[in-house]
């Protein structure tokens, strides 16, 4: 990721300054001849170049692997160091090849066209899904493929969290005939090649740098992915695709920031972000307006509210809490924190509804992106409409896992988190029938079933605990329990 590149740059500057200091000492002491001086300088520069090339071509050595028993003293684990952005189609284990030889090859063309080709009798959609090996991306790609749409995925498999989980998702998609290219959204030549090879009807742009707190540690990665990456995708869709696809992209409920009106409505203020992550998503919504206005791109932004479920992100609180409970490690809860937890299946239905009703773009690459008329520009909340205290979520996990958590409750720090989220989804309900149906009890049960199976952690106690729970509690019952917590 760009943050790593910046970090490497700092290291190289230190090496270079150190080398310059040594050179000055050598010169002042007259310890070597002029020819030796030049040779030493060349050696230092060559060493710097080798260090740069090594870190560039072997970013995986800078990463750390995920461990179930890693510390979970906070509500989410410390994110892993990011690998550098790679502009490669090939997987990280494959030797690099030139863009020209890879993007234009007959094998490459055949592979991506087969994956992107709809299987429906009436044609269906052809969708480019960015961030396809991510949590929401994987579930959406599977749902699209299951109903007969063509799907081509793209993901850079960075190490913000365990890349092996992303690779496992990629394997699930491959088994369903969905190709996920190992590449980056900032690779403009790749995107141009994709749009020239495949007449995508839609783009589901989910690739982004996630996480509120990590933005305080690596702000540049958020700018590179959530702002620059979004612009790269819009540029390709507006200027390299003919006809232009409709674009549905992931904004965030974080844009509501310090808003205190509840439930959060699309009409509420979003000009007071509480984190850099939220600010990049708000910037994305402004950028979307620009590309819609100038180039006639049909653009829909989706504001997700705390999505959870099987194959989820390890940096999310529910996931890290489950990990800590199993490992017997302490967890930290923020006092009075409430979240509108939204189950992944409900979110997927919302994403597909947004794609189905997106409307057509009105520009054309053959006209340099100029539009023939106005195109749809929309934004929707996708939430569960039932805020639940985080303490209640932990209590459900304790029951499902058959083990008590070692809890520590503290006041909410100033790290970008907000006290509560609460979605008003009336617009999504009206426009494409979005209606969340999964209670937190039922959703967490599905997650725990996957969690213990994926990590091979099941025990007789946990099985008995889950067997004794209500498998399908009603949403009304869950809301009542939340209110009494």
N, C-alpha and C positions, 0 to 999 in steps of 0.2 A: 504494500500500500504506500501512498505518497509519504505518510508519516515516517515509515522506515527509511525511505530514500532521504528524507530530510535528516533523520538521525544519523544515517551513514555519512551524509554530507558534513555534519558536525564533527564526526570522528575524523574524517579525512582532513578537515581544516586543522584539527588539533595535530594530526600527524605532520601536516605540511608546515604548521607554525613551529612544531618541535624541530623539524628538519632545518627550517630556516635559522632557528636559534643555534643549532649545532654548527651550521655553516658559518654564522657570524663569529662563533667562538674560534673555529678553525682559522678563519681569516685573520682575526685579531691576534691570535697567538702565533701566526706564521708557522704553523706546524706542518703544513703540506705545501707542495708546489702548486702553481696555477693549474697544471694539468690534472693533478690529483684532486684539486678542489672541484674542477668541472666533472670529473669522474664520480666523485662522491655525490654531487648534486644530481647527476643522472641516475645514480643508484637509488637515491631517496625518491625521486619522481617515479622511477620504475616500480618501486615497492608500493607506492601509493596507488599506482595504476592497477597493480596486481590485486591489492586489497579490494579496490573498487569492483574489479571484474569478478572476484571471488564472491563478494556479497551479492552482486547482481545476479549471478548465475546459480547460486546455491542458497536462496532465501529460506529454504526449508530447514537449514541448520540453525536458523535464528529462532525457530518456533519451539514451543514446549507442548507436550502432549497432555490431553485431558485425563484427569484421574478422578474417580468417583470419591476418593477419600481426601481430596484437596480441601483446604480450609474454606469454611462457609460461615465465617464469623460475621459477615455482612449479608444483606438481603440478596446480593448477587455476587458471583465469583469475580475475581479480577480477570478481565479479558486477557487472552493470550496475545503475545506480540504479533503484529500483523506482518504478513509476508508482503513483499513489494508487489505493486501492480504488474501483471504480466500481460503483454500484448501478444499472446500466443494462442493459437487454436489448439495446439497439441496439449496433452496432459503434462503435468509437472514431471512425470517420469520419462517423458519422451524427449529426445534431443531436439533442440530448437531448429525450426526450418524457416526459410524465408517466407514472408507473407505471400509473395507472388506464387511460389510453388505450392503452398498449402491451400490458400483461398481459392485459387482457380483450378485446382486439380479435378479431374473427372470423378475420382473416388469421393472427394469432398462434396462436390455438387450432388452426386447421386445420394449420398448419405443424408444430407440436410433436406433435400427435396422429399425423400421418402418419409422422413419424420414429420415434416411440415404439411404433408398432403392429407386433407380431410378424408375420412372414411365413410362419411355420411352419403347416402344416396342422393340427397338434395344439395350436396356440395359442402355445407358446413363452413366453419371458420378455419383460417390458418393463422395460428397465434405464435408470435415470438415472445417467450417468457424469460425475462431477465431475472437473475437471482433464483433460477429454477431449482437449485439444490438447497435453497433455504427452506425454512419451515413452511411459510405460506405458499411459496413458489412450488414446492413439491406437491402439496395437496391440490393446488389449483391445476397444475399440469396433469395430474392423475385424473381429476374430475373432467377436464376438457377431453382428454384422450378417451375416457370411459364412454362419453356420449358421442364420440365419433369425429371430434374436431382434430385438425392437424396441429401438432405442437412441436416446436423446436426450442430447446432451452439453452441458456447461457449463464455461466457462473464462473467466478475467478477463484473459488475455493480458498479464500484467505483464512488466516488462523485467528480471527477474532474469537472464535470458539473452535473446539475440536474439529479439524477438517475431516477426520474419519467418519464423523456423523454425517457430514455433507456427502462424502463418498458413498456411504451406505444408502442415503436417499437417492443418489444418482443411480445406484444399482437397482433400486426398486423401479425407478423410471425406465431404465434400460430394459427391464423385464417386460414392460408394457409397450415397448417400441418407441420410447421417447429419447431422442438424443440430447444430451446436455454438453455443449461445447465448453471446453476449459479456456475461457477468455474473459476479457475485461470490457466493461461498458465504455471505457474511455478509449478503446481501440477503434478509432473512426474508420480506418481502412477495412477492418473486419465488418463493421456494421454496414458500410457501403456495399461490400461484397455480398452480404446476406440479403439486403434489400434488392440487389440486382439479380440475385439467383432465385429468390422466392417472392411471389406476390402476396406478402402477408396482408391479411385483412385487418388484423388487430395486433397491437403490442400490449402485453401485460407487463408493465415495468415495475418490478418488485425489488430489484437490486438496490441496496443502500447500505450505508454504515449505520447500524442500529445501536441502541443503548444510550441512555441519558447521561449516566455518570462518567462513562469512558470519554466523553467529549472534553472533560476537564484535563485528561491526560494526553489525548492525541487529537487536538482540534482540526489539524490539517486533513486527516483522513475523512472527516465529515464534509469538509468543503470539496475535496476531490471526488467523493462518491455521490453525495446528495445534491451538490450544485453543479460541478463540472460534468459529472456523469450524466445527470439529467439533461443538461444542455446538449451533450454529445448524442444522446438518444433522440431528442427532439430534432436536432439538426439532420440526422440521418433520415428520420421519418418524413421530415418536411421537404428535404432537398434531394434525397437519393432514391426515394420510393415513388413508383408511379404505377397504379394509383397510390395516394397516401393512405396509410392505415389509420384506424382510430386508435388512440392511445388511452389506456387506463393505467394509472400509476398510484403507488402507495404514498399517500401523505401520512399524517399521524394525528391522533387526538392531542398530542403534545402541543400543537399549534395554539390551543386554547390558553395555555400558559397560566397567567394569573387571573384569568376570568373567574368570577365568583358566582355568576348566574348559573342556575341549574334547573333542568338538565341542559347540557351543552347543545346549542343549536348552531347550524351553519350560519345563522344570522348574527351570532355573537361576535364580539371583538376577538381578533387573533393577532393583535399588534403588540402584545406584551409577553413574548416567550420567556420561559423560566430557565431555559437551557440552550446551549449552542445547537444541540440536536434539533430542538423545536424551531430554532431560528432558521436552520437550513431547510426544514420542511416548509416553513412559511415562505422562505425565499423561492422554493420550488413552485408554490402555488402562484406567486407573482410571475415567475418565468413561464409557467403554463399559460397564463393570460396573454403574455407577449406573443408566444408562438401561435396561439389560437387567433389572435387579432391580426398578425401580419401574414401568416402562412395558411390560415384556414384549417389547422389541425383540429380534429375532433378530440377533445381531451377531457377525461374524467378523473378527478382526484378522490381517493378514498381515505378517510380518516379512521384508522383502525384504533380500537379501544382494547388494550391488554389482551392480546390473542394468546390462547393456551391450548394444549392438547398433545396427543401422541406425536412423536418426531419433532417435539418443540425445541426451543433454543435454551441451552444450558445456562445462559446468563440471566434468564428470566427468574423472578422470585420463586414461583411455584416449583420450578425445576430444581433450583439450587437448594430450596428448603427440603424437598424430597431427598435429595442427595445427602444433605446434612443429617436428616432424621435417621436414615439408614446407617450412616457412618457414625452416629452418636456424637456428632459435633454440634456446637452451639449455633443458633441462628439469631439474627438481630432484626427486630420488628420496629417499625416506626409507629409511634403512638397515634391512634385515631386515623391511620391511613385507610382509605377505602378505594376500591377499584371496580370498574365496570368490566369484569372478566368476561371475555367473549370466546366461546368455543370455536375451534378451527372449522368445523363443518358449517356453522352458521356464516362465518366469514367467507368461506369458499362460495356458498350460495350467493352471497352479496357480490363477490367479485365476478362471478359468471353472469349475474343479473346486470351488472354494470356493463360488461362486454356486450351482452345481447341487445342492450338498448342504447349503445353508444352513439349511434348515428354516424353519418359519413363525413369524412374530411372534404374540404372544398378546394384544396390547392393541388398543384401538380408540379413534379420536378421538371417536366418539359417546359413549364412556364416559369422556371426559376423560383418555384415555390409560391407564385402569386395565386391568390384565391379568387374564386368566382363569386363568392358570397359568404355570409356568416356561417360558422360551423358551431356545433354544440360545445359549450364549456360548462362543466358541472363539477360539483363537489358534494360528497355525501359522508355522513357519519355511518360507520358500521360498528355498533356496540351491542350490548346485551340488555341495556336499559334498566339494569338492577345492580346498583353499586353494593358491594359486599365488603365488610371489614376484613383486612388482611388476616387478622387473628382468626376469623371464621374459616378462611381458606386453610390456614395451618391446622386447625382442629379437624377439618375433613381429611387432610393428608395423614394426620396422626391415626385416625380411625382406620383409614384404608391400608396403611402400612403396618398397623398393629404395634406401634411404638410411639412413645411420647417424645416430643421435641424439647431440647434444652433451650428455652427461650430467654432472650434479653430484650426488654422494651426500652427504647430511647426516644427522645424528641426528634422530630424530623430535621435533619441538617440542611444547610443551604448548598445543595449539590445538584440542583436542577429538578428534583422530584417535586410533585405537587401533592397536596393533601388528599384530593379525591378526583375521580372522573365519573361522569354520568352522561350517557349518550341519549340524545333525542334522535330517533331514527325515522321520524314521520316522512321526511322527503324520500328516503330510500324505499320505505314501505309503499308510498304512493306511486313512485316512478317504475320500480321493478319488483314489487312485492316482497321486499326484504322483511322477514319476521323471524327473529332469533327464537329458538325453541329449546335450547339445551341449558338445564340448570347447572350450577357450579358443582353440585354433588355428582351428577351424572357425568359431567365432563371430566372432572378430576378422577373419577373411577376409570374412565377409558384411558386417561393418561397413565395412571398407576399400573394398569394392566400392561400397557406397552412398556413402561419404565422397567418393571421387574423382569419382564421377558427379554428386553433388549440387553440389559446389563447382567442377566443371569443371576438375579438377586432374590428370587422368590423363596419364601420360607413357609412353613406350615402355619405360623402365626399370621403372616400377611394374607395368606390364602383364606384362612378362616375369617379374618377381619373383613375382607372384601366380600366373601360369600354371605356374611351377615348383614351387609348394607342393602338399602333399597336400590335396586338396579336402575330404576327409572323414576326418581322422585319428580313430582310435578314442579314446574317453575314457581307456581304460587306458594308451594310449601317451602321451597328454597328461599324465596324472598321473605317469608314470615320468619324463618330461622335466622336470616341475616339481620332482620330488624330487631330481633331479641338479643343479639349478641352484644 
